[in-house]
């Protein structure tokens, strides 16, 4: 029979000495109580209708740590915002505001001969002319070695030079353009802002400094002349220059020498060929959009071409004087001009005298 001091069932199994002996070695000091995350409510606090038995406690360290994290987050947001503004202002490669292309300014100068136009076989004419050592066709438009500028990479400069060459080939060497069959090749390379001006120049060429078709491209009247040799001789230079953070200019200064003969009208011997020289100086401008879209803006274009008669309307199709022809006037214009002399100012008037040295020495 169990004693009075023992429970009826005896001491619980596994807990010798009774349940209280389990906690005799645990001391709940003040530091332990203060560090507890859960705190028991007092008797009065537990009397509330929906009161819980315990509440969560946050230490002073946790409160301070949370405040520091919030402060650091705000500072990081402000730093990122300020950095984005700074880079946006300082970054030179930001896309510029879209600017409309300026209208092309055109000048066309007819060069009248003082002596009859020399005629013969194209090869012989070329060999005895200043174009004897010129390259043939597009090979004569030699690109300089591109280099980077302050705001344009070397690849962008190379792209600008390539677009300029493409335009020169399309507007000066494409057979269908020369014959007037199409204007599409050079038109496809123009900035869209200049298309209306270009189309008006095609439809109604005028000597108004804006709408001379001969300044956009080289065209001959196929009812009057045809190419006697498709191998046009070309020589000149291309130069590039950065003119602003978002603009790159290219200046093309080339001389083109064509072998022409009268258009055939019925059977008969082939007429003698003659040389016709066109000196073109085209000033291109490119922005970053032009480089991406492979197009060009033409700022100025000056054309000196001969032999032609002064007074002839050469703003559209050029009017070559062919082999044996003499100028209708005395041919004593105010300025003697050599179209083979590149890198010089254009003739000051709309009609000049073709330098004798520009014709073949037969």
C-alpha positions in Angstrom: 0.0 0.0 0.0 1.4 3.4 -1.0 2.3 6.0 1.7 0.4 9.2 2.2 3.2 11.3 0.7 3.1 9.4 -2.6 0.5 9.7 -5.4 -2.0 6.9 -5.7 -0.3 5.6 -8.8 3.2 6.0 -7.4 6.1 8.0 -8.9 5.6 8.6 -12.7 7.9 6.4 -14.8 11.0 8.1 -16.1 10.8 11.0 -13.6 12.6 10.0 -10.5 11.9 12.1 -7.5 8.8 13.7 -8.9 8.0 16.3 -11.6 9.4 19.4 -9.8 12.9 17.9 -9.6 13.1 18.5 -13.4 13.4 22.3 -13.0 15.5 22.5 -9.8 18.7 23.2 -11.8 17.1 26.0 -14.0 17.6 29.5 -12.7 15.4 32.2 -14.4 17.5 35.3 -13.7 16.6 38.9 -14.8 18.6 38.7 -18.0 16.8 35.6 -19.1 13.4 37.2 -18.5 14.3 40.4 -20.3 15.6 38.5 -23.4 12.4 36.4 -23.7 10.5 37.0 -27.0 7.2 36.0 -25.4 6.0 37.7 -22.1 3.1 36.5 -20.1 0.4 39.1 -19.5 -0.5 40.1 -16.0 -3.6 38.9 -14.3 -5.4 42.2 -15.0 -4.4 42.1 -18.6 -5.6 38.6 -19.0 -9.1 39.6 -17.8 -9.9 41.3 -21.1 -12.5 39.8 -23.3 -10.2 38.7 -26.1 -6.9 39.0 -24.3 -4.1 36.6 -25.2 -2.0 34.8 -22.7 1.3 36.1 -23.9 2.6 39.0 -26.1 5.7 39.3 -28.3 8.5 41.5 -27.1 11.1 43.2 -29.3 14.5 44.0 -27.9 16.0 47.5 -28.1 18.7 46.0 -30.4 16.0 44.7 -32.8 14.3 48.1 -32.8 17.5 49.9 -33.5 18.5 47.3 -36.2 15.1 47.7 -38.0 15.5 51.5 -38.0 19.0 51.3 -39.5 17.8 48.9 -42.3 15.0 51.3 -43.2 17.4 54.3 -43.3 19.9 52.4 -45.4 17.2 51.4 -47.9 16.1 55.0 -48.3 19.7 56.1 -48.8 20.3 53.4 -51.5 17.1 54.5 -53.4 18.2 58.1 -53.3 21.8 57.2 -54.4 20.4 55.1 -57.4 18.1 57.9 -58.4 20.9 60.5 -58.3 23.2 58.3 -60.3 20.6 57.8 -63.0 20.1 61.5 -63.3 23.9 62.1 -63.5 24.5 59.5 -66.1 21.5 60.8 -68.1 23.0 64.3 -68.2 26.6 63.3 -68.8 26.3 60.3 -71.2 27.3 61.6 -74.7 25.7 58.7 -76.5 22.1 59.4 -75.5 19.8 59.5 -78.6 19.5 63.2 -79.6 16.3 65.0 -80.1 15.0 64.3 -83.6 16.0 67.2 -85.9 14.7 67.9 -89.4 17.1 67.8 -92.3 17.9 71.1 -93.9 17.0 71.8 -97.6 19.8 71.0 -100.0 21.5 74.1 -101.5 22.4 73.6 -105.1 24.8 75.2 -107.6 25.2 74.1 -111.2 27.9 75.7 -113.4 28.1 75.1 -117.2 31.7 75.1 -118.6 31.7 76.3 -122.2 34.7 75.4 -124.5 36.7 77.9 -126.5 37.7 75.4 -129.1 35.8 72.6 -131.0 35.1 69.5 -128.9 37.6 66.7 -129.6 36.3 63.4 -130.9 37.5 59.9 -131.5 37.6 56.4 -130.0 36.8 56.4 -126.2 40.0 54.5 -125.3 42.2 57.0 -127.2 40.3 60.0 -125.8 40.8 58.7 -122.2 44.5 58.0 -122.8 45.2 61.5 -123.9 43.1 63.3 -121.2 43.8 64.2 -117.6 41.6 61.1 -116.7 44.2 58.7 -118.2 45.3 57.4 -114.8 41.8 57.5 -113.2 40.2 54.4 -111.9 37.1 52.9 -113.5 33.6 53.3 -112.0 33.1 52.8 -108.2 36.7 51.8 -107.8 37.6 55.4 -108.3 35.7 56.4 -105.1 38.3 55.4 -102.6 37.3 55.5 -98.9 39.8 56.9 -96.5 40.8 55.0 -93.4 38.1 55.7 -90.8 39.0 56.8 -87.3 37.0 57.6 -84.2 36.0 61.1 -83.3 35.1 62.6 -79.9 31.5 61.3 -80.0 31.5 58.8 -82.9 33.1 55.4 -82.9 35.3 54.2 -85.8 32.5 51.9 -87.0 30.1 54.8 -87.2 32.6 56.9 -89.2 33.1 54.0 -91.5 29.3 53.6 -91.9 29.0 57.3 -92.9 31.7 57.1 -95.5 30.1 53.9 -96.9 26.7 55.6 -97.2 28.3 58.6 -99.0 30.0 56.3 -101.5 26.8 54.4 -102.1 25.0 57.7 -102.9 27.8 58.8 -105.2 27.7 55.5 -107.1 23.9 55.6 -107.3 23.7 59.2 -108.5 26.7 59.4 -110.8 27.5 55.9 -112.1 24.3 53.9 -112.3 23.5 53.5 -116.0 19.7 53.7 -115.6 20.1 56.9 -113.6 22.4 58.4 -116.2 19.9 57.7 -118.9 16.9 59.1 -117.0 15.2 55.7 -116.7 14.9 55.9 -112.9 15.8 58.0 -109.9 15.1 55.3 -107.4 18.7 54.3 -106.4 19.7 57.7 -105.0 16.2 58.5 -103.7 16.3 55.4 -101.5 19.4 56.8 -99.7 18.0 60.2 -98.9 16.8 61.4 -95.5 12.9 61.3 -95.6 12.8 65.1 -94.8 14.4 65.8 -98.2 12.3 63.6 -100.4 9.7 66.3 -101.2 12.5 68.6 -102.3 14.1 65.8 -104.4 10.7 64.9 -106.0 10.0 68.5 -106.9 13.5 68.8 -108.5 12.7 65.7 -110.6 9.3 67.0 -111.7 10.2 70.6 -112.2 13.9 71.4 -112.1 14.7 75.0 -111.5 17.7 77.3 -111.1 16.6 78.7 -107.7 19.3 77.3 -105.6 17.1 74.5 -104.2 15.7 72.5 -107.1 18.4 71.8 -109.7 18.2 68.1 -110.5 21.8 68.1 -111.7 22.9 68.8 -108.2 21.2 65.6 -106.9 22.3 63.3 -109.7 23.9 63.1 -113.2 21.4 62.7 -116.0 21.7 62.9 -119.8 18.9 63.1 -122.3 18.8 59.7 -123.9 17.2 61.2 -127.1 20.4 63.2 -127.5 23.4 61.3 -126.1 24.3 57.8 -125.0 27.3 56.3 -123.2 30.0 55.4 -125.7 31.9 53.5 -123.0 30.3 52.3 -119.7 33.6 52.5 -117.9 33.4 56.0 -116.5 36.7 57.3 -115.1 36.6 58.7 -111.5 39.0 60.3 -109.1 38.6 62.4 -105.9 38.6 62.4 -102.1 36.3 61.8 -99.2 36.8 63.7 -95.9 35.0 63.3 -92.6 34.6 65.7 -89.7 32.6 65.7 -86.5 30.5 68.9 -86.4 28.7 68.3 -83.1 28.0 65.7 -80.5 25.3 64.2 -82.7 26.4 65.1 -86.3 29.1 63.8 -88.6 29.9 65.5 -91.9 31.4 63.9 -95.0 32.6 66.0 -98.0 33.0 64.3 -101.4 35.1 66.0 -104.0 35.2 63.9 -107.2 35.7 64.3 -111.0 33.8 62.0 -113.3 34.7 61.7 -117.0 32.1 60.1 -119.3 32.6 59.0 -122.9 29.5 60.0 -124.9 28.3 59.9 -128.5 25.2 61.1 -130.2 22.1 58.8 -129.8 21.7 56.6 -132.9 19.0 57.6 -135.3 18.7 55.0 -138.1 21.5 53.0 -139.8 24.9 54.5 -140.5 28.4 54.6 -139.1 28.8 55.1 -135.3 29.6 58.7 -134.6 32.8 59.7 -132.9 32.8 59.8 -129.1 33.8 62.8 -127.0 34.5 63.3 -123.3 32.3 65.0 -120.9 33.6 66.0 -117.4 31.5 66.6 -114.3 33.1 67.9 -111.1 30.9 67.3 -108.1 31.4 68.5 -104.5 28.7 67.1 -102.2 28.5 67.9 -98.5 26.7 65.2 -96.5 25.5 65.3 -92.9 24.7 62.2 -90.8 23.1 61.9 -87.4 22.8 58.7 -85.5 19.4 57.9 -87.0 20.8 58.3 -90.5 23.6 55.8 -89.7 21.2 53.3 -88.3 18.8 53.6 -91.3 21.6 53.8 -94.0 20.5 57.2 -95.3 22.1 60.6 -95.9 21.2 64.3 -95.7 22.7 66.5 -98.4 23.6 70.0 -97.2 25.2 71.4 -100.4 26.0 70.2 -103.9 28.0 72.0 -106.5 28.4 70.8 -110.0 30.7 72.1 -112.7 30.2 70.3 -116.0 31.4 70.7 -119.6 31.7 71.1 -122.4 28.3 72.8 -122.4 26.9 75.9 -123.9 26.4 78.9 -121.6 22.7 79.8 -121.5 21.5 76.2 -121.9 19.2 74.9 -119.2 21.4 72.4 -117.4 19.5 72.3 -114.1 17.8 69.1 -115.2 19.4 66.8 -117.7 22.9 68.0 -118.6 23.4 69.2 -122.3 26.8 68.1 -123.5 28.4 69.5 -126.6 29.5 66.5 -128.6 32.5 65.8 -130.9 33.2 68.6 -133.4 30.7 71.0 -131.8 31.5 74.6 -131.2 29.9 76.7 -128.5 27.1 79.0 -129.8 28.6 82.0 -128.1 32.2 83.3 -128.0 33.0 81.2 -125.0 34.8 83.9 -123.1 33.1 83.6 -119.7 34.4 85.4 -116.7 36.4 82.4 -115.2 38.5 79.7 -116.8 37.7 76.6 -114.8 39.4 73.2 -114.8 37.0 70.5 -113.6 40.0 68.2 -112.9 41.3 70.5 -110.3 39.6 69.3 -107.1 39.9 70.8 -103.7 39.2 74.4 -104.8 36.3 76.8 -104.5 33.6 76.5 -107.1 33.3 78.9 -110.0 31.7 82.1 -108.8 29.2 82.3 -111.7 26.7 79.9 -113.3 28.8 79.8 -116.5 32.5 79.5 -116.9 35.1 78.7 -119.5 36.3 75.1 -119.9 40.0 75.1 -119.4 41.7 73.9 -122.7 43.8 71.5 -120.7 40.6 69.6 -119.7 40.1 68.4 -123.3 42.1 65.5 -124.8 45.3 66.5 -126.5 45.0 64.7 -129.8 
